Amino acid sequence: MGLGTAAVGRPLYINVHNTKIKDHNNILKYKLNGVEFLNKAHSLGITHFDTSPSYGIAEDMLINFLKKNNSPFITISTKWGYTYVANFNENAIQHEVKDHSYQKLITQWEKSKQLLPHLKIYQIHSVTHESNVLENNTILEELFKIKKQYNIEIGLSTSGPYQKEVIKKACQITDNNLPLFTSYQFTYNILDQSIIEIKDLLINKKVIIKEALANGRLLSKEFKHYNLIRERLIELAQKHKTSIDAIAIRFCMDSFPGSITLSGANSIEHLISNLKAKTFELTQDEIKLLKKYTLDPTDYWEERKILKWN
């Protein structure tokens, strides 16, 4: 498992629950609290951290964290293409801006490369079906240069109902028969299992799974139409003597063995609960049971659109 830092580096994220790191109005204290959380996460066994310039000051937190945690086993993945613009204002109308331009790549890489040598994967942030970044040869050539010069993997994260199509397209981008993208980060969970249909394409690729808990929808009683799923999760949690979030995360881990499934926790209590997923395995019958609850990707993402930043 790894730790996604979206809810660590900024006070708000798209989620059902409202769990914030304290003192977000005092940036210095917020930063210190964030670094302390990263230290505690590492002490609990987290060695991979996923971040982005759009995650507030998460990259800065990780840069500080690495100054005192120089273990060669710590790996970082970060992204380019989104910028955080809310300035820690909880009432901001807009929290981040998407910009997949060449200039944004150059600007954000200058900051992100401070994470070297722990930075192992550099990703285009949230490539969607509508994006044209995979057709921009100037950007693709620059990413090939970064890949070669710094000996890191180039990847992308994707969102939306057409994640499969994005990954299929990215897999076709090569130079001298060598692929540009060798790492893929995508949403996969009990509700959106669409990526499993192209699992064979991801053989020998790095796989990072995000939103394993469907932004909290699997756990929240607010979404009454998922009550039956929650009942199954509770039953399985009782059987395995674990938490229901651990069951949902384990489903992802068992669907893509060898992948990194991200916890989105920003509290030690939640992280410890998530990490229980490492202590057991689901049976094939249990996986088959949970697979029945998949939604049409369009329905899943339409519902996600209405979730608030909190």
C-alpha positions as CSV (number, residue, x, y, z in Angstrom):
1,M,0.0,0.0,0.0
2,G,1.0,3.6,-0.5
3,L,-0.3,7.0,0.8
4,G,-2.0,9.5,-1.5
5,T,-1.3,13.0,-0.1
6,A,-4.3,15.0,-1.6
7,A,-6.0,15.3,1.8
8,V,-2.7,15.9,3.6
9,G,-1.3,18.9,1.7
10,R,-4.5,20.9,1.4
11,P,-7.5,21.3,3.8
12,L,-10.2,20.2,1.4
13,Y,-10.7,17.3,-1.0
14,I,-13.6,15.6,-2.8
15,N,-14.9,13.3,-0.2
16,V,-18.0,12.4,1.8
17,H,-16.3,12.7,5.2
18,N,-14.9,15.8,6.8
19,T,-11.6,15.0,8.4
20,K,-9.1,17.8,8.3
21,I,-5.6,18.2,9.6
22,K,-5.7,20.7,12.4
23,D,-4.5,24.3,12.1
24,H,-5.0,24.6,8.4
25,N,-5.3,28.4,8.8
26,N,-1.8,28.6,10.1
27,I,0.3,27.4,7.1
28,L,3.5,26.9,9.0
29,K,1.8,24.8,11.7
30,Y,-0.2,23.0,9.0
31,K,3.0,22.1,7.2
32,L,4.7,20.8,10.4
33,N,1.6,18.7,11.2
34,G,1.7,17.3,7.7
35,V,5.3,16.3,7.9
36,E,4.7,14.7,11.3
37,F,1.8,12.7,9.8
38,L,4.2,11.5,7.0
39,N,6.7,10.5,9.6
40,K,4.1,8.5,11.4
41,A,2.8,6.9,8.2
42,H,6.4,5.8,7.4
43,S,6.7,4.3,10.9
44,L,3.6,2.3,10.2
45,G,5.2,0.8,7.1
46,I,4.2,3.2,4.3
47,T,7.2,3.5,1.9
48,H,5.4,4.9,-1.2
49,F,4.0,8.4,-1.3
50,D,1.9,9.8,-4.2
51,T,1.6,13.5,-4.6
52,S,1.1,16.4,-7.0
53,P,1.5,20.2,-7.2
54,S,-2.3,20.5,-7.0
55,Y,-2.3,18.9,-3.5
56,G,-1.6,22.2,-1.8
57,I,1.8,22.0,-0.1
58,A,2.1,18.2,-0.2
59,E,5.3,18.3,-2.3
60,D,6.9,20.7,0.1
61,M,5.9,18.5,3.0
62,L,7.6,15.5,1.3
63,I,10.7,17.5,0.5
64,N,11.0,18.3,4.2
65,F,10.1,14.7,5.2
66,L,12.9,13.3,2.9
67,K,15.6,15.5,4.6
68,K,15.3,13.3,7.7
69,N,14.1,10.1,6.1
70,N,16.6,9.2,3.5
71,S,15.9,5.5,3.3
72,P,16.5,4.0,-0.2
73,F,13.2,2.1,0.2
74,I,11.1,5.3,0.2
75,T,9.6,6.0,-3.3
76,I,7.7,9.0,-4.6
77,S,5.3,9.4,-7.5
78,T,4.2,12.9,-8.4
79,K,2.4,14.6,-11.3
80,W,2.2,17.6,-13.5
81,G,-0.7,19.4,-15.2
82,Y,-2.8,20.7,-12.3
83,T,-2.2,23.7,-10.1
84,Y,-3.7,24.4,-6.6
85,V,-5.3,27.8,-6.6
86,A,-7.6,27.9,-3.5
87,N,-4.8,29.3,-1.3
88,F,-6.2,27.4,1.7
89,N,-9.5,29.2,1.5
90,E,-12.3,26.7,2.4
91,N,-14.8,28.9,0.6
92,A,-12.9,29.1,-2.7
93,I,-15.0,28.6,-5.8
94,Q,-12.2,26.8,-7.6
95,H,-9.6,24.6,-5.9
96,E,-7.4,23.6,-8.8
97,V,-6.8,24.4,-12.5
98,K,-6.0,21.9,-15.2
99,D,-3.2,22.9,-17.7
100,H,-1.6,20.3,-19.8
101,S,0.7,22.8,-21.6
102,Y,4.4,22.4,-22.4
103,Q,5.2,25.4,-20.2
104,K,3.3,23.9,-17.2
105,L,5.3,20.7,-17.6
106,I,8.6,22.6,-17.6
107,T,7.6,24.8,-14.6
108,Q,6.3,22.0,-12.4
109,W,9.1,19.6,-13.2
110,E,11.6,22.2,-11.9
111,K,9.9,21.9,-8.5
112,S,9.1,18.2,-8.5
113,K,12.7,17.1,-9.3
114,Q,13.7,18.3,-5.9
115,L,12.1,14.9,-4.8
116,L,14.9,13.0,-6.6
117,P,16.4,10.5,-6.1
118,H,13.3,9.1,-4.3
119,L,11.1,10.3,-7.2
120,K,10.6,7.2,-9.3
121,I,7.4,7.9,-11.3
122,Y,6.5,11.2,-13.0
123,Q,2.8,11.2,-14.2
124,I,0.6,13.4,-16.3
125,H,-2.2,14.4,-13.9
126,S,-5.7,13.2,-14.7
127,V,-5.7,12.5,-18.4
128,T,-9.3,12.1,-19.6
129,H,-11.0,11.0,-22.8
130,E,-11.2,14.7,-23.8
131,S,-7.6,15.5,-23.2
132,N,-5.3,16.1,-26.2
133,V,-2.1,15.9,-24.2
134,L,-1.3,12.4,-25.6
135,E,-1.3,13.9,-29.0
136,N,1.1,16.7,-28.2
137,N,4.4,15.6,-29.6
138,T,6.4,18.4,-28.0
139,I,5.2,17.3,-24.5
140,L,5.8,13.6,-25.4
141,E,9.3,14.3,-26.5
142,E,10.1,16.2,-23.3
143,L,8.7,13.3,-21.2
144,F,11.0,10.9,-23.1
145,K,13.9,13.2,-22.3
146,I,13.1,13.3,-18.6
147,K,12.6,9.5,-18.6
148,K,16.1,9.0,-20.2
149,Q,18.0,11.7,-18.4
150,Y,16.8,11.0,-14.9
151,N,16.1,7.3,-15.2
152,I,12.6,7.5,-13.9
153,E,9.3,6.0,-15.1
154,I,6.8,8.1,-16.9
155,G,3.2,7.5,-16.1
156,L,-0.2,9.0,-16.1
157,S,-3.2,9.2,-13.8
158,T,-6.7,9.0,-15.4
159,S,-10.2,9.7,-14.3
160,G,-13.7,9.6,-15.7
161,P,-15.8,7.0,-17.4
162,Y,-13.3,6.4,-20.3
163,Q,-10.3,5.4,-18.2
164,K,-9.9,2.2,-20.4
165,E,-9.7,4.2,-23.6
166,V,-7.1,6.6,-22.2
167,I,-4.8,3.7,-21.1
168,K,-5.2,1.9,-24.4
169,K,-4.2,5.1,-26.2
170,A,-1.2,5.7,-24.0
171,C,0.0,2.1,-24.4
172,Q,0.5,2.8,-28.1
173,I,3.0,5.7,-27.6
174,T,6.5,4.4,-28.2
175,D,10.0,5.5,-29.3
176,N,12.1,2.9,-31.1
177,N,9.6,0.3,-29.8
178,L,10.1,1.4,-26.2
179,P,6.9,2.6,-24.4
180,L,6.8,6.1,-22.9
181,F,4.3,5.1,-20.2
182,T,5.2,2.3,-17.9
183,S,3.0,3.3,-14.9
184,Y,-0.7,3.8,-14.8
185,Q,-2.8,5.3,-11.9
186,F,-6.5,4.9,-12.1
187,T,-9.7,4.8,-10.1
188,Y,-10.7,1.2,-9.2
189,N,-13.0,0.1,-6.5
190,I,-16.1,-2.1,-5.8
191,L,-18.3,0.4,-7.6
192,D,-16.1,1.1,-10.7
193,Q,-14.4,-2.1,-11.8
194,S,-14.2,-1.1,-15.5
195,I,-10.4,-1.2,-15.7
196,I,-10.3,-4.9,-14.9
197,E,-11.4,-5.5,-18.6
198,I,-7.9,-4.4,-19.8
199,K,-5.9,-6.1,-17.0
200,D,-3.8,-7.9,-19.6
201,L,-2.6,-4.5,-21.0
202,L,-1.1,-3.7,-17.6
203,I,1.1,-6.8,-17.3
204,N,4.7,-5.7,-16.5
205,K,3.4,-2.1,-15.8
206,K,3.4,-0.3,-12.5
207,V,-0.2,0.0,-11.3
208,I,-1.3,2.5,-8.8
209,I,-4.9,2.4,-7.6
210,K,-6.7,5.5,-6.3
211,E,-10.1,6.1,-4.7
212,A,-10.3,2.5,-3.4
213,L,-13.1,3.7,-1.1
214,A,-15.0,5.6,-3.8
215,N,-14.4,8.9,-2.1
216,G,-16.1,7.6,1.0
217,R,-19.3,6.4,-0.7
218,L,-18.7,2.8,0.3
219,L,-18.6,3.7,4.0
220,S,-21.1,6.5,4.3
221,K,-24.7,5.9,5.4
222,E,-25.7,9.0,3.5
223,F,-25.7,6.8,0.3
224,K,-28.6,4.6,1.2
225,H,-28.6,2.9,-2.2
226,Y,-25.3,1.2,-1.2
227,N,-26.7,-0.2,2.0
228,L,-26.6,-3.8,0.7
229,I,-23.0,-3.4,-0.3
230,R,-22.2,-2.1,3.2
231,E,-24.0,-5.1,4.7
232,R,-21.7,-7.4,2.7
233,L,-18.6,-5.4,3.7
234,I,-19.7,-5.6,7.4
235,E,-20.2,-9.4,7.1
236,L,-16.7,-9.9,5.5
237,A,-15.1,-7.5,8.1
238,Q,-16.5,-9.6,10.9
239,K,-15.3,-12.8,9.3
240,H,-11.8,-11.5,8.8
241,K,-11.8,-9.6,12.1
242,T,-11.0,-6.3,10.3
243,S,-12.5,-3.0,9.3
244,I,-14.9,-2.5,6.4
245,D,-12.6,-0.1,4.7
246,A,-9.9,-2.7,4.8
247,I,-12.2,-5.2,3.0
248,A,-12.8,-2.6,0.3
249,I,-9.1,-1.9,-0.1
250,R,-8.2,-5.6,-0.1
251,F,-10.6,-6.1,-2.9
252,C,-8.5,-3.7,-5.0
253,M,-5.2,-5.3,-3.9
254,D,-6.4,-8.8,-4.8
255,S,-7.8,-7.6,-8.1
256,F,-4.3,-6.3,-9.2
257,P,-1.7,-8.3,-7.4
258,G,1.6,-6.4,-7.1
259,S,-0.1,-3.0,-7.5
260,I,0.1,-0.1,-5.1
261,T,-3.3,0.7,-3.6
262,L,-3.3,4.2,-2.1
263,S,-4.8,5.1,1.2
264,G,-6.2,8.6,1.1
265,A,-6.1,9.0,4.9
266,N,-5.0,12.2,6.7
267,S,-5.4,10.9,10.2
268,I,-3.4,8.1,11.9
269,E,-6.7,6.4,13.0
270,H,-7.9,6.1,9.5
271,L,-4.5,5.1,8.1
272,I,-4.2,2.3,10.7
273,S,-7.7,1.1,9.8
274,N,-6.8,1.1,6.0
275,L,-3.5,-0.7,6.6
276,K,-5.4,-3.7,8.1
277,A,-5.9,-4.6,4.4
278,K,-2.4,-6.0,4.5
279,T,-3.2,-8.6,7.1
280,F,-5.4,-10.9,5.2
281,E,-6.6,-12.0,1.8
282,L,-10.0,-12.4,0.3
283,T,-11.1,-15.8,-1.1
284,Q,-12.0,-16.1,-4.7
285,D,-15.6,-16.6,-3.7
286,E,-15.5,-13.3,-1.7
287,I,-14.0,-11.5,-4.6
288,K,-16.7,-12.9,-6.9
289,L,-19.3,-11.7,-4.4
290,L,-18.0,-8.1,-4.4
291,K,-17.6,-8.0,-8.2
292,K,-21.4,-8.2,-8.5
293,Y,-21.8,-4.7,-7.2
294,T,-20.0,-2.9,-10.0
295,L,-21.8,0.1,-11.6
296,D,-21.8,1.4,-15.1
297,P,-18.8,3.8,-15.2
298,T,-20.9,6.7,-16.5
299,D,-23.3,6.3,-13.5
300,Y,-20.4,6.1,-11.1
301,W,-18.7,9.3,-12.4
302,E,-22.0,11.2,-12.6
303,E,-22.5,10.6,-9.0
304,R,-18.9,11.5,-8.2
305,K,-19.5,14.9,-9.8
306,I,-22.0,16.0,-7.1
307,L,-19.6,15.2,-4.2
308,K,-18.5,18.3,-2.4
309,W,-15.0,19.5,-1.4
310,N,-14.8,19.1,2.4
